[in-house]
Each structure stands twice: as C-alpha cells, then as structure tokens.
C-alpha cells in the first residue's frame, strides 16, 4: 500500500460578539467547526510530505490563504484503505 499526503486549509469564520477566533486546538493542530461557518478546503494530494509542504508555502503567498498562514493541515492517508467505515446520521440544524 502507498501513502499520500492531503493538504487542507481552514478559513475561520468570525466569532460572534467579536471574540478571538480559536485557530488551533489544545494539541496544536488546526481547529475548525463547519457548523459555525469555518470553511475547510482541500488544496491537493501529494505523493510525498515534501510535496505537500511545498504546496503550503506556495499557498501562503496567495490571497485568502495568506490571511491565515498557520491554518494548514497535512493528513497522511493510505491508498486503497477505507477512511470512513461506519455509517452516519444527520442532525437537523436548530434554525
């Protein structure tokens, strides 16, 4: 099996009431909440971690990404391996 490296970026929504936005969780990894309006983007899939890191450096110079330069995540995945093996449920929004 082969590993690939997926590059993600989190664009954080403004916090209600002007509170500071939490960009990273307690473990130091980027933190996001799509239900609060955070936007998670996949920038690409690379065969090496070095290729993924180079993509991050290119993105940091681009509009939008440069506004949150520390909100990138590299996720290592193994090809031909299930990533989500269970079902899911939908929770209705409390509009």
N, C-alpha and C positions, 0 to 999 in steps of 0.2 A: 504494500500500500504506500501511497505517496501523500506527503503533507503539502498543503497550500496555505498561504498567508493572506487573510482577508483584511483589508484596510477599511475602517469605519471612521466617520466623524460625527460628533454630536453638536448640533446647533441648539443652544439652550433658549427656551422661551423666557421672557421677562417674568420675574416673580411678582405675584400680586402684592400690592402695597409697597412696591419698591424695595423689598427685602433683597439682600445679596443672593445671587444665584449660586447654588452648590454645583461646582463643575466636577468635583471628584468625591468619591465615597470614602469611607474610613480606611479602606485598603489601598487608596491612592489611585485606583482605576477610575476612568471616566464614568460619571454617573448621569443617568437620564431617566426621564419619566414622560413617555409619549402621551399619556393621558393629561399631563399638564402642559402639553404643547411643544415639548422638546422634539427635535427632528433628527432622526438617525439616518445618515447617508452611507451607502457602501461606495467607496471610491474605486475599488478594484480588487482583483485576486491575483496573487503573485506566487511564483514557484520558489522564491527564496525570501527569507526575512529581510535580507539586504534590499531586495527589490521593493518590498513593502515600505521600508524606512525611507528609501529614495523617493517614493511616491508622496509620503508625508512631507518631506522637505519641499517638493515642488508645490504641493497644495498650500503650504503655509505662506506662499507668496501670492496666492490668488484671492480675489475679493470674497468676502464672507468667511472663508477658512482662516484668513489672517486675523480676523476679529476674535477668534477663539483658537489660538495656535496650540494650546495644550490639551485639546479635547479630541485627540485621535486615539484609536484603539487598533491594535493588530491582534487578530484572532487566528490561531493555528487550527486548521481543520484537516482531517484525513479524508482523502478521496474514497469514494465507494463505501462510505460508512454512514449509517443513519445518524443524524444530528438531533432529531426530534422523533422519538419512537412511540410516544403516547398520543392520545387524542387531546382535545382541548374543549373548553367551554367558553361561551361568550357571555360577558357580564354587561347588562344594559347600563348605559350611562344614566346618571341621575340628573337629567336636564331639568 
